[in-house]
Structure formats: structure tokens, C-alpha cells
Amino acid sequence: MFVLDYPTVGDRVKEYNAGWVLKNKETELLYEEIKVSLNTDLNNKLSGVKDWQEKEGKFRDIRWMAAQYHALYQSLFNKIDLGQTVLTDRIVGVVCPSDRKQVRGNGSTYVRVWERTVNDLSNDVTYCRMSSDQLIAGLEVGDIKKLIIQRNALTPAGVDALINSSKRGDVKYLLDLDDDLLNVPDSIDTKSIYKNYKSHLEKLIMNANIVTVSTNELKDSLSKYTDKVYTLENKISERLWRGEENVHTKNNVVVYVGTRTHKEDYNFILPYIEEVAKLIPDFTFRVIGVLDSKITIPSWVQRVDVPVDKVDYPDFVDWVKTQVQDAVAGVAPLIENEFNNHKSYLKVLEYSSLGLPVVASDTIPYRKLKANIKGLVYANNAIKSDWVNALVSYIEDKPYSIECGEVNKQTVFEYFSLASEIKSFAELLNTN
């Protein structure tokens, strides 16, 4: 690469010896300088280019550049003296499980991190999504000072690079966990992903400046690794979930929304739902996202797959609203075991945001909501009649179902939305 000797571009090329910085500015002299340069030091220049690509080139992508501009405008908006601030110090890197472009993630990534890190000029910091490899490069460059890491988003190499940098005092990081990933059952961790990652996750937990978790049970479980655990409960993002009032006709439909990891819960509740089907004519149990095509289902079960273009969480939220409009209730079955006891009550919040009353397992995660959600009925996992009676009552009294659903929606948006968050990620990082 040939560049003229101007401050920004010239300094970058000099730093990595990644090309030739031309001194002359007249055309004829430039031509002669280029001819001479091509015969000198070519291998070293190529090596410099490779070094730049692995560090600066990998780190300083369009997203990072945009974050720097945002941090600049943010500083001006908040009347911060630019002479007294380093813009990169205002940027917090965000590393979550996602696609390569950092635009598509699972529901957990949106609920726990991405919806909490939406950039706004009035904020104190600018958030910048990045990959594990970009993080490693950024740590080498030295521009990353604060980070948010979710679940197992970092590669083993990324874990080592982060911890080494943290121990030197170069970076502070927050680790967010919403499940007990150190003890995932084999029935869920069928490919041993979390089992193989366990030692890396333990290191991340022990060296984190703060670990945020979704429940106090998970906090207690991690207390043997660190005392820097903060419970940041799952909340609902109004910008995703708030929509039109549910004024559609209700049918004899009960819904269960989940993922392929919820098959055990589906199998547990199916015999109870069968009793409802025997009592209610034209009854439908609509199961969304849980069942694969190989599973044989009864005639009264409606299997609904999530379309490929609706898998990303914001798209899924918009789509699922259209799938439950005629339902009288949502069910939240949860088998009681140590792993599930660390889970949160998010499913009840999501059903409530859809304007549905809920019948949920009387287990630790959902029990916490007893005093808050009117249209929430607890059913003992061992007592069939608890489930059957609750669902039949909603089916037979549809006006009451609608009333409970609307109260649920209002309650969730008032008390369980991100707008009611007490401490932000940025505040937690700054105080730990």
C-alpha cells in the first residue's frame, strides 16, 4: 500500500510497517519514489499488512467506527468537555451468542442483553456489539475498557485473552447468565456443548467484575465461585411486546409456546390436556415451536412451526401475536428439578404481554409472581384436576379470560418492563 504522508493514514501505515509512506507530493517525484520503494522491504511490508489485518483490521470494523461517532455525539449532547474525555472509554463492548453480523440472536440474547443495550444519546455510554475474535483483536489494540459477555459467547481463546487483560487491569467485564449453565442436564445438552465449556465458564465467573443473573436461586448457586453476583430479573421490552389491544373472538384454544428444549414439559402436560379435550368440544391445544415433524400428535393438538424468517426474536414476537389471538389461555408447564428451579418466570410475562391469562406449574420460578399477576393460576404438577379445572374455567367463561388477559398485560407493562429497571449494565460496571 502506498499512502501520502498525512497524519491519520500515514501514522497507521507507519505503526504496522504495512506499506510505504510517500514524502513527495509532485507527480513525477512520486512516480520515482514508488519505483524505488517497490524494490525494497516488500516481505516486511506484507508481514505488516498481515499483522494489521489480524489486529486493527479485525477490530476497527464499521460497527466500531459508528460507535466512536455515536460516543462523540453523545458527549456533545450531554455537554461533556471533549478535552477531558477519551471517546473509546465511553464505549462498552457487547459479546453475545449471535450471527456473524451481530444482528440476529436467540431470545435470551435479546431479553437479557440487547434490549438493555439499545443506544441512546441520553445514555452515559455507547454499546458496541462484537464477535469473540474482534474482542481478542480489540484487547491487543488496547481500545476496549469495558465489556458485557453473555453465556458462552466467547471462544476458549477469547476467554483466556479477556481474563489475562482483566488481571492486568486493562479491562472490566460483566458476565450475564440466565440459566445454570454449569449444570445443564444431558437431556438438554445433547451435544455436550456446555459440559465441554464448563471450565472456561468457571474462569469467566471467578474473574468477572460482576456477574448478573436472572434469579436469586442462580445467584446462590454461583456464590461458591464469587461474591460479585447481582440479580437482574428478566423484564419485558415494551418496544417489542406492546401492540394493539386484543379484541379478537376467543375460541376453545389453549396455547403452549416454547422451543425444542421443552419437549419434556410437553410430554408431562399432554395427559392433562387430553382430559380437557374430552370435556370440551372443538378443543385445540396449539403447540408453537416445541414439536418436530417426527412426533406423532393427537387430533386435537395443532403443531405450529416457527417460520424461518420469524426465528429472530423481534420478528418472532410480532409473529406470535398473530398466533394466539383466538386463545383463551397459555400454559407454562415446568418439571420440577434442580436445573429448572434456577429458571425465571419469563414465560408467564410473555404470555401476559400477549394478553393471555396463564396456568402455570406451581414451581419455584413461577411461584414468585403469586401476588402480582391476577390472571395467573398455579397448578400442582401431581394433581390433574388443578390443570383441567383451571383451563376449563377459562374456556367456559371467555369474557373472564379476556378480562384477566388485559389485566395481565397492564400489570406486566407497569411493573415488569425494562422501563422499571433499577440499575443499568453501565451503572453496574461503573460501581464494581
Contacts in CASP RR format, 6 or more apart in sequence:
PFRMAT RR
TARGET T0000
AUTHOR 0000-0000-0000
METHOD contacts of the structure
MODEL  1
MFVLDYPTVGDRVKEYNAGWVLKNKETELLYEEIKVSLNTDLNNKLSGVK
DWQEKEGKFRDIRWMAAQYHALYQSLFNKIDLGQTVLTDRIVGVVCPSDR
KQVRGNGSTYVRVWERTVNDLSNDVTYCRMSSDQLIAGLEVGDIKKLIIQ
RNALTPAGVDALINSSKRGDVKYLLDLDDDLLNVPDSIDTKSIYKNYKSH
LEKLIMNANIVTVSTNELKDSLSKYTDKVYTLENKISERLWRGEENVHTK
NNVVVYVGTRTHKEDYNFILPYIEEVAKLIPDFTFRVIGVLDSKITIPSW
VQRVDVPVDKVDYPDFVDWVKTQVQDAVAGVAPLIENEFNNHKSYLKVLE
YSSLGLPVVASDTIPYRKLKANIKGLVYANNAIKSDWVNALVSYIEDKPY
SIECGEVNKQTVFEYFSLASEIKSFAELLNTN
1 13 0 8 1.000
1 18 0 8 1.000
1 19 0 8 1.000
1 20 0 8 1.000
1 45 0 8 1.000
1 49 0 8 1.000
2 19 0 8 1.000
2 20 0 8 1.000
2 22 0 8 1.000
2 34 0 8 1.000
2 37 0 8 1.000
3 9 0 8 1.000
3 10 0 8 1.000
3 13 0 8 1.000
3 19 0 8 1.000
3 20 0 8 1.000
3 21 0 8 1.000
3 22 0 8 1.000
4 10 0 8 1.000
4 21 0 8 1.000
4 22 0 8 1.000
4 25 0 8 1.000
5 21 0 8 1.000
5 22 0 8 1.000
5 23 0 8 1.000
10 21 0 8 1.000
12 18 0 8 1.000
12 52 0 8 1.000
12 56 0 8 1.000
13 19 0 8 1.000
13 20 0 8 1.000
13 21 0 8 1.000
14 21 0 8 1.000
16 48 0 8 1.000
16 49 0 8 1.000
16 51 0 8 1.000
16 52 0 8 1.000
16 55 0 8 1.000
16 56 0 8 1.000
17 44 0 8 1.000
17 45 0 8 1.000
17 47 0 8 1.000
17 48 0 8 1.000
18 45 0 8 1.000
18 48 0 8 1.000
18 49 0 8 1.000
18 51 0 8 1.000
18 52 0 8 1.000
19 45 0 8 1.000
19 48 0 8 1.000
19 49 0 8 1.000
20 33 0 8 1.000
20 34 0 8 1.000
20 37 0 8 1.000
20 45 0 8 1.000
22 30 0 8 1.000
22 33 0 8 1.000
22 34 0 8 1.000
22 37 0 8 1.000
23 33 0 8 1.000
24 30 0 8 1.000
24 33 0 8 1.000
54 137 0 8 1.000
55 137 0 8 1.000
55 138 0 8 1.000
55 140 0 8 1.000
55 141 0 8 1.000
56 137 0 8 1.000
56 141 0 8 1.000
57 137 0 8 1.000
58 133 0 8 1.000
58 134 0 8 1.000
58 137 0 8 1.000
58 138 0 8 1.000
59 134 0 8 1.000
59 137 0 8 1.000
59 138 0 8 1.000
59 140 0 8 1.000
59 141 0 8 1.000
59 143 0 8 1.000
60 141 0 8 1.000
61 134 0 8 1.000
63 102 0 8 1.000
63 128 0 8 1.000
63 129 0 8 1.000
63 130 0 8 1.000
64 91 0 8 1.000
64 128 0 8 1.000
64 130 0 8 1.000
64 134 0 8 1.000
66 128 0 8 1.000
67 91 0 8 1.000
67 126 0 8 1.000
67 127 0 8 1.000
67 128 0 8 1.000
68 87 0 8 1.000
68 88 0 8 1.000
68 91 0 8 1.000
70 119 0 8 1.000
70 121 0 8 1.000
70 126 0 8 1.000
71 87 0 8 1.000
71 88 0 8 1.000
71 90 0 8 1.000
71 91 0 8 1.000
71 125 0 8 1.000
71 126 0 8 1.000
72 82 0 8 1.000
72 87 0 8 1.000
73 121 0 8 1.000
74 90 0 8 1.000
74 121 0 8 1.000
74 123 0 8 1.000
74 126 0 8 1.000
75 82 0 8 1.000
75 85 0 8 1.000
75 87 0 8 1.000
75 90 0 8 1.000
76 82 0 8 1.000
77 121 0 8 1.000
77 122 0 8 1.000
78 121 0 8 1.000
78 122 0 8 1.000
78 124 0 8 1.000
88 143 0 8 1.000
88 144 0 8 1.000
88 145 0 8 1.000
89 145 0 8 1.000
90 124 0 8 1.000
90 125 0 8 1.000
90 126 0 8 1.000
91 125 0 8 1.000
91 126 0 8 1.000
91 127 0 8 1.000
91 128 0 8 1.000
91 143 0 8 1.000
91 144 0 8 1.000
91 145 0 8 1.000
91 146 0 8 1.000
92 117 0 8 1.000
92 125 0 8 1.000
92 126 0 8 1.000
92 127 0 8 1.000
92 128 0 8 1.000
92 146 0 8 1.000
92 147 0 8 1.000
92 148 0 8 1.000
92 425 0 8 1.000
92 426 0 8 1.000
92 429 0 8 1.000
93 127 0 8 1.000
93 128 0 8 1.000
93 129 0 8 1.000
93 130 0 8 1.000
93 135 0 8 1.000
93 144 0 8 1.000
93 146 0 8 1.000
93 147 0 8 1.000
93 148 0 8 1.000
94 113 0 8 1.000
94 114 0 8 1.000
94 117 0 8 1.000
94 127 0 8 1.000
94 128 0 8 1.000
94 129 0 8 1.000
94 130 0 8 1.000
94 147 0 8 1.000
94 148 0 8 1.000
95 129 0 8 1.000
95 130 0 8 1.000
95 131 0 8 1.000
95 132 0 8 1.000
95 135 0 8 1.000
95 147 0 8 1.000
95 148 0 8 1.000
95 149 0 8 1.000
95 150 0 8 1.000
95 153 0 8 1.000
95 154 0 8 1.000
96 105 0 8 1.000
96 109 0 8 1.000
96 113 0 8 1.000
96 114 0 8 1.000
96 129 0 8 1.000
96 149 0 8 1.000
96 150 0 8 1.000
96 151 0 8 1.000
96 153 0 8 1.000
97 105 0 8 1.000
97 106 0 8 1.000
97 108 0 8 1.000
97 109 0 8 1.000
97 150 0 8 1.000
97 151 0 8 1.000
97 152 0 8 1.000
97 153 0 8 1.000
98 104 0 8 1.000
98 105 0 8 1.000
98 109 0 8 1.000
98 129 0 8 1.000
98 153 0 8 1.000
99 105 0 8 1.000
100 131 0 8 1.000
102 129 0 8 1.000
102 130 0 8 1.000
102 131 0 8 1.000
104 311 0 8 1.000
104 312 0 8 1.000
105 114 0 8 1.000
105 312 0 8 1.000
105 313 0 8 1.000
106 313 0 8 1.000
107 313 0 8 1.000
107 316 0 8 1.000
108 150 0 8 1.000
108 151 0 8 1.000
108 178 0 8 1.000
108 179 0 8 1.000
109 150 0 8 1.000
109 313 0 8 1.000
110 237 0 8 1.000
110 240 0 8 1.000
110 313 0 8 1.000
110 314 0 8 1.000
111 178 0 8 1.000
111 234 0 8 1.000
111 235 0 8 1.000
111 237 0 8 1.000
111 313 0 8 1.000
111 346 0 8 1.000
112 150 0 8 1.000
112 176 0 8 1.000
112 178 0 8 1.000
112 214 0 8 1.000
112 234 0 8 1.000
113 148 0 8 1.000
113 150 0 8 1.000
113 176 0 8 1.000
113 425 0 8 1.000
114 129 0 8 1.000
115 237 0 8 1.000
115 239 0 8 1.000
115 240 0 8 1.000
115 418 0 8 1.000
116 418 0 8 1.000
116 421 0 8 1.000
116 424 0 8 1.000
116 425 0 8 1.000
117 127 0 8 1.000
117 148 0 8 1.000
117 425 0 8 1.000
118 127 0 8 1.000
119 126 0 8 1.000
119 127 0 8 1.000
123 426 0 8 1.000
124 426 0 8 1.000
125 146 0 8 1.000
125 426 0 8 1.000
127 148 0 8 1.000
132 153 0 8 1.000
132 154 0 8 1.000
132 155 0 8 1.000
132 157 0 8 1.000
132 158 0 8 1.000
133 155 0 8 1.000
135 144 0 8 1.000
135 147 0 8 1.000
135 154 0 8 1.000
135 158 0 8 1.000
135 161 0 8 1.000
135 162 0 8 1.000
136 157 0 8 1.000
136 158 0 8 1.000
136 161 0 8 1.000
138 144 0 8 1.000
139 161 0 8 1.000
139 162 0 8 1.000
139 165 0 8 1.000
139 170 0 8 1.000
139 171 0 8 1.000
140 161 0 8 1.000
142 170 0 8 1.000
144 171 0 8 1.000
145 170 0 8 1.000
145 171 0 8 1.000
145 172 0 8 1.000
146 171 0 8 1.000
146 172 0 8 1.000
146 173 0 8 1.000
146 429 0 8 1.000
147 162 0 8 1.000
147 171 0 8 1.000
147 172 0 8 1.000
147 173 0 8 1.000
147 174 0 8 1.000
148 173 0 8 1.000
148 174 0 8 1.000
148 176 0 8 1.000
148 425 0 8 1.000
148 429 0 8 1.000
149 162 0 8 1.000
149 173 0 8 1.000
149 174 0 8 1.000
149 175 0 8 1.000
149 176 0 8 1.000
149 204 0 8 1.000
149 208 0 8 1.000
150 175 0 8 1.000
150 176 0 8 1.000
150 177 0 8 1.000
151 176 0 8 1.000
151 177 0 8 1.000
151 178 0 8 1.000
151 179 0 8 1.000
151 181 0 8 1.000
152 181 0 8 1.000
152 193 0 8 1.000
152 194 0 8 1.000
152 197 0 8 1.000
152 200 0 8 1.000
152 201 0 8 1.000
154 162 0 8 1.000
154 200 0 8 1.000
154 204 0 8 1.000
156 200 0 8 1.000
159 200 0 8 1.000
159 203 0 8 1.000
159 204 0 8 1.000
162 171 0 8 1.000
162 173 0 8 1.000
162 204 0 8 1.000
163 203 0 8 1.000
163 204 0 8 1.000
163 207 0 8 1.000
165 171 0 8 1.000
166 172 0 8 1.000
166 173 0 8 1.000
166 207 0 8 1.000
166 209 0 8 1.000
167 207 0 8 1.000
172 209 0 8 1.000
172 429 0 8 1.000
172 432 0 8 1.000
173 208 0 8 1.000
173 209 0 8 1.000
173 429 0 8 1.000
174 208 0 8 1.000
174 209 0 8 1.000
174 210 0 8 1.000
174 211 0 8 1.000
174 212 0 8 1.000
174 425 0 8 1.000
174 428 0 8 1.000
174 429 0 8 1.000
174 432 0 8 1.000
175 204 0 8 1.000
175 205 0 8 1.000
175 208 0 8 1.000
175 210 0 8 1.000
175 211 0 8 1.000
175 212 0 8 1.000
176 211 0 8 1.000
176 212 0 8 1.000
176 213 0 8 1.000
176 232 0 8 1.000
177 205 0 8 1.000
177 211 0 8 1.000
177 212 0 8 1.000
177 213 0 8 1.000
177 214 0 8 1.000
177 218 0 8 1.000
177 222 0 8 1.000
178 213 0 8 1.000
178 214 0 8 1.000
178 218 0 8 1.000
178 234 0 8 1.000
178 344 0 8 1.000
179 214 0 8 1.000
179 218 0 8 1.000
179 339 0 8 1.000
179 342 0 8 1.000
179 343 0 8 1.000
180 218 0 8 1.000
180 221 0 8 1.000
180 338 0 8 1.000
180 339 0 8 1.000
180 342 0 8 1.000
181 194 0 8 1.000
181 197 0 8 1.000
181 198 0 8 1.000
181 201 0 8 1.000
182 194 0 8 1.000
182 198 0 8 1.000
182 201 0 8 1.000
182 202 0 8 1.000
182 221 0 8 1.000
183 221 0 8 1.000
183 338 0 8 1.000
183 339 0 8 1.000
184 194 0 8 1.000
184 195 0 8 1.000
184 339 0 8 1.000
185 337 0 8 1.000
185 339 0 8 1.000
187 264 0 8 1.000
188 261 0 8 1.000
188 339 0 8 1.000
189 195 0 8 1.000
194 201 0 8 1.000
202 225 0 8 1.000
205 211 0 8 1.000
205 222 0 8 1.000
205 225 0 8 1.000
205 226 0 8 1.000
206 225 0 8 1.000
206 226 0 8 1.000
208 226 0 8 1.000
208 228 0 8 1.000
209 228 0 8 1.000
209 429 0 8 1.000
209 432 0 8 1.000
210 228 0 8 1.000
210 229 0 8 1.000
210 230 0 8 1.000
210 428 0 8 1.000
210 429 0 8 1.000
210 432 0 8 1.000
211 222 0 8 1.000
211 226 0 8 1.000
211 228 0 8 1.000
211 229 0 8 1.000
211 230 0 8 1.000
212 229 0 8 1.000
212 230 0 8 1.000
212 231 0 8 1.000
212 232 0 8 1.000
212 425 0 8 1.000
212 428 0 8 1.000
213 219 0 8 1.000
213 222 0 8 1.000
213 229 0 8 1.000
213 230 0 8 1.000
213 231 0 8 1.000
213 232 0 8 1.000
214 231 0 8 1.000
214 232 0 8 1.000
214 233 0 8 1.000
214 234 0 8 1.000
214 343 0 8 1.000
214 344 0 8 1.000
214 346 0 8 1.000
215 231 0 8 1.000
215 233 0 8 1.000
215 342 0 8 1.000
215 343 0 8 1.000
215 344 0 8 1.000
215 365 0 8 1.000
216 231 0 8 1.000
217 341 0 8 1.000
217 342 0 8 1.000
217 364 0 8 1.000
218 231 0 8 1.000
218 342 0 8 1.000
219 229 0 8 1.000
219 230 0 8 1.000
219 231 0 8 1.000
221 342 0 8 1.000
222 229 0 8 1.000
223 229 0 8 1.000
228 432 0 8 1.000
230 423 0 8 1.000
230 428 0 8 1.000
232 421 0 8 1.000
232 423 0 8 1.000
232 428 0 8 1.000
233 344 0 8 1.000
234 344 0 8 1.000
234 345 0 8 1.000
234 346 0 8 1.000
234 349 0 8 1.000
235 349 0 8 1.000
235 416 0 8 1.000
235 417 0 8 1.000
235 418 0 8 1.000
235 420 0 8 1.000
235 421 0 8 1.000
236 349 0 8 1.000
236 350 0 8 1.000
236 353 0 8 1.000
236 412 0 8 1.000
236 413 0 8 1.000
236 416 0 8 1.000
236 417 0 8 1.000
236 418 0 8 1.000
237 417 0 8 1.000
237 418 0 8 1.000
238 413 0 8 1.000
238 417 0 8 1.000
238 418 0 8 1.000
238 419 0 8 1.000
240 313 0 8 1.000
240 314 0 8 1.000
240 317 0 8 1.000
241 317 0 8 1.000
241 350 0 8 1.000
241 353 0 8 1.000
241 354 0 8 1.000
241 413 0 8 1.000
242 353 0 8 1.000
242 413 0 8 1.000
243 321 0 8 1.000
245 406 0 8 1.000
246 325 0 8 1.000
246 354 0 8 1.000
246 355 0 8 1.000
246 402 0 8 1.000
246 405 0 8 1.000
246 406 0 8 1.000
246 409 0 8 1.000
248 325 0 8 1.000
248 326 0 8 1.000
249 326 0 8 1.000
250 326 0 8 1.000
250 327 0 8 1.000
250 328 0 8 1.000
250 398 0 8 1.000
250 401 0 8 1.000
250 402 0 8 1.000
251 282 0 8 1.000
251 284 0 8 1.000
251 326 0 8 1.000
251 327 0 8 1.000
251 328 0 8 1.000
252 280 0 8 1.000
252 281 0 8 1.000
252 282 0 8 1.000
252 283 0 8 1.000
252 284 0 8 1.000
252 328 0 8 1.000
252 395 0 8 1.000
253 283 0 8 1.000
253 284 0 8 1.000
253 285 0 8 1.000
253 286 0 8 1.000
253 326 0 8 1.000
253 327 0 8 1.000
253 328 0 8 1.000
254 273 0 8 1.000
254 276 0 8 1.000
254 283 0 8 1.000
254 284 0 8 1.000
254 285 0 8 1.000
254 286 0 8 1.000
254 327 0 8 1.000
254 328 0 8 1.000
254 329 0 8 1.000
254 330 0 8 1.000
254 331 0 8 1.000
254 391 0 8 1.000
254 394 0 8 1.000
254 395 0 8 1.000
255 285 0 8 1.000
255 286 0 8 1.000
255 287 0 8 1.000
255 288 0 8 1.000
255 323 0 8 1.000
255 324 0 8 1.000
255 327 0 8 1.000
255 329 0 8 1.000
255 330 0 8 1.000
255 331 0 8 1.000
255 356 0 8 1.000
256 262 0 8 1.000
256 266 0 8 1.000
256 269 0 8 1.000
256 285 0 8 1.000
256 286 0 8 1.000
256 287 0 8 1.000
256 288 0 8 1.000
256 290 0 8 1.000
256 330 0 8 1.000
256 331 0 8 1.000
256 333 0 8 1.000
257 288 0 8 1.000
257 289 0 8 1.000
257 290 0 8 1.000
257 320 0 8 1.000
257 324 0 8 1.000
257 330 0 8 1.000
257 347 0 8 1.000
257 350 0 8 1.000
257 351 0 8 1.000
258 288 0 8 1.000
258 289 0 8 1.000
258 290 0 8 1.000
258 347 0 8 1.000
259 289 0 8 1.000
259 290 0 8 1.000
260 289 0 8 1.000
260 290 0 8 1.000
260 292 0 8 1.000
262 290 0 8 1.000
263 290 0 8 1.000
263 291 0 8 1.000
263 295 0 8 1.000
264 335 0 8 1.000
265 333 0 8 1.000
265 334 0 8 1.000
265 335 0 8 1.000
266 287 0 8 1.000
266 290 0 8 1.000
266 291 0 8 1.000
266 333 0 8 1.000
268 333 0 8 1.000
268 335 0 8 1.000
268 381 0 8 1.000
269 331 0 8 1.000
269 333 0 8 1.000
269 387 0 8 1.000
270 298 0 8 1.000
270 301 0 8 1.000
271 384 0 8 1.000
272 384 0 8 1.000
272 387 0 8 1.000
272 388 0 8 1.000
273 285 0 8 1.000
273 301 0 8 1.000
273 331 0 8 1.000
273 387 0 8 1.000
273 391 0 8 1.000
274 298 0 8 1.000
274 300 0 8 1.000
275 384 0 8 1.000
275 387 0 8 1.000
275 388 0 8 1.000
276 283 0 8 1.000
276 285 0 8 1.000
276 387 0 8 1.000
276 388 0 8 1.000
276 391 0 8 1.000
276 392 0 8 1.000
276 395 0 8 1.000
277 283 0 8 1.000
277 285 0 8 1.000
277 298 0 8 1.000
277 300 0 8 1.000
279 388 0 8 1.000
279 392 0 8 1.000
280 392 0 8 1.000
280 395 0 8 1.000
283 300 0 8 1.000
283 395 0 8 1.000
284 300 0 8 1.000
284 301 0 8 1.000
284 302 0 8 1.000
285 300 0 8 1.000
285 301 0 8 1.000
285 302 0 8 1.000
286 302 0 8 1.000
286 304 0 8 1.000
286 323 0 8 1.000
286 324 0 8 1.000
286 327 0 8 1.000
287 297 0 8 1.000
287 301 0 8 1.000
287 302 0 8 1.000
287 303 0 8 1.000
287 304 0 8 1.000
288 304 0 8 1.000
288 306 0 8 1.000
288 320 0 8 1.000
288 323 0 8 1.000
289 304 0 8 1.000
289 305 0 8 1.000
289 306 0 8 1.000
291 297 0 8 1.000
291 303 0 8 1.000
293 303 0 8 1.000
293 305 0 8 1.000
295 303 0 8 1.000
297 303 0 8 1.000
304 323 0 8 1.000
306 316 0 8 1.000
306 319 0 8 1.000
307 319 0 8 1.000
309 315 0 8 1.000
310 316 0 8 1.000
310 318 0 8 1.000
310 319 0 8 1.000
320 354 0 8 1.000
321 354 0 8 1.000
324 330 0 8 1.000
324 354 0 8 1.000
324 356 0 8 1.000
327 356 0 8 1.000
328 356 0 8 1.000
328 357 0 8 1.000
328 394 0 8 1.000
328 395 0 8 1.000
328 398 0 8 1.000
328 401 0 8 1.000
329 356 0 8 1.000
329 357 0 8 1.000
329 358 0 8 1.000
329 359 0 8 1.000
329 390 0 8 1.000
329 391 0 8 1.000
329 394 0 8 1.000
329 395 0 8 1.000
329 401 0 8 1.000
330 351 0 8 1.000
330 356 0 8 1.000
330 357 0 8 1.000
330 358 0 8 1.000
330 359 0 8 1.000
331 358 0 8 1.000
331 359 0 8 1.000
331 360 0 8 1.000
331 387 0 8 1.000
331 391 0 8 1.000
332 347 0 8 1.000
332 348 0 8 1.000
332 351 0 8 1.000
332 358 0 8 1.000
332 359 0 8 1.000
332 360 0 8 1.000
332 361 0 8 1.000
332 366 0 8 1.000
333 360 0 8 1.000
333 361 0 8 1.000
333 381 0 8 1.000
334 340 0 8 1.000
334 343 0 8 1.000
334 360 0 8 1.000
334 361 0 8 1.000
334 363 0 8 1.000
334 365 0 8 1.000
334 366 0 8 1.000
335 361 0 8 1.000
335 381 0 8 1.000
336 361 0 8 1.000
336 363 0 8 1.000
336 364 0 8 1.000
336 381 0 8 1.000
340 363 0 8 1.000
340 365 0 8 1.000
341 363 0 8 1.000
341 364 0 8 1.000
341 365 0 8 1.000
343 365 0 8 1.000
344 365 0 8 1.000
345 365 0 8 1.000
345 366 0 8 1.000
345 368 0 8 1.000
345 369 0 8 1.000
347 360 0 8 1.000
348 358 0 8 1.000
348 360 0 8 1.000
348 366 0 8 1.000
348 369 0 8 1.000
348 373 0 8 1.000
348 376 0 8 1.000
349 412 0 8 1.000
349 416 0 8 1.000
351 357 0 8 1.000
351 358 0 8 1.000
351 408 0 8 1.000
352 358 0 8 1.000
352 373 0 8 1.000
352 375 0 8 1.000
352 376 0 8 1.000
352 405 0 8 1.000
352 408 0 8 1.000
352 409 0 8 1.000
352 411 0 8 1.000
352 412 0 8 1.000
353 409 0 8 1.000
353 412 0 8 1.000
353 413 0 8 1.000
354 409 0 8 1.000
355 405 0 8 1.000
355 406 0 8 1.000
355 408 0 8 1.000
355 409 0 8 1.000
356 405 0 8 1.000
356 408 0 8 1.000
357 375 0 8 1.000
357 376 0 8 1.000
357 377 0 8 1.000
357 394 0 8 1.000
357 401 0 8 1.000
357 404 0 8 1.000
357 405 0 8 1.000
357 408 0 8 1.000
358 373 0 8 1.000
358 375 0 8 1.000
358 376 0 8 1.000
358 377 0 8 1.000
358 408 0 8 1.000
359 377 0 8 1.000
359 379 0 8 1.000
359 387 0 8 1.000
359 390 0 8 1.000
359 391 0 8 1.000
359 394 0 8 1.000
360 366 0 8 1.000
360 376 0 8 1.000
360 377 0 8 1.000
360 378 0 8 1.000
360 379 0 8 1.000
361 378 0 8 1.000
361 379 0 8 1.000
361 381 0 8 1.000
362 378 0 8 1.000
362 379 0 8 1.000
362 380 0 8 1.000
362 381 0 8 1.000
362 386 0 8 1.000
363 381 0 8 1.000
366 376 0 8 1.000
366 378 0 8 1.000
367 378 0 8 1.000
369 376 0 8 1.000
370 376 0 8 1.000
370 378 0 8 1.000
372 411 0 8 1.000
372 415 0 8 1.000
372 416 0 8 1.000
373 408 0 8 1.000
373 411 0 8 1.000
373 412 0 8 1.000
374 404 0 8 1.000
374 407 0 8 1.000
374 408 0 8 1.000
374 411 0 8 1.000
375 404 0 8 1.000
375 405 0 8 1.000
375 407 0 8 1.000
375 408 0 8 1.000
376 408 0 8 1.000
377 390 0 8 1.000
378 386 0 8 1.000
379 386 0 8 1.000
379 387 0 8 1.000
379 390 0 8 1.000
380 386 0 8 1.000
393 400 0 8 1.000
394 400 0 8 1.000
394 401 0 8 1.000
394 404 0 8 1.000
395 401 0 8 1.000
414 420 0 8 1.000
END
